[in-house]
Amino acid sequence: MRVVSETERISQQQTSLVLEALPVLRRWLRTSAPRTERPKERQPLPLSHVRALIHLYQNGPLTVGGLARGLGISNSTATECVAGLEAQGRVVKERSTSDRRCVVVRVTPEAAVATARVLSQRSAVVERALQQLSSKESRAFVRGLALLSREAESWMDQTPALERDTLNGGRHHAA
């Protein structure tokens, strides 16, 4: 029988706590997302659409290629996302004022208001959590979260979609 050291035990506990927190954080991101405007649906937007809205709100207007680069997704995925947001009236495509050959995507004024509200609400939750930590703990938490995000992104980049679907029991999960 292998004896687990105190360091390993703490690491296993911390890993378990992080893994338990992730679904809660995903649910929070989903429920804090802007909702569709269709009365019968009133569903939160897919997280991919929320990410695109936030990125466009903070950095736009952008070409679809610029949006794809900013989000680290393929051009085809960005195109599908923009098409969905455009169908919902959240973004518009228009000719660039600086280069009439380029089409840029911008957030509609209504979507900008909703996106600003979501960012404000999410920021308030994050700030309340960070205020409960010392400066040193806060820096370590933010650094750890950034590292976890990079590792997760690296895993997604290196793991083919078919293998990820197999790991998920054959279910497709949209981000």
Helices and strands as residue ranges (DSSP letters): H 6-31, H 47-59, H 64-71, H 75-87, E 91-95, E 103-107, H 109-131, H 135-158, H 161-167
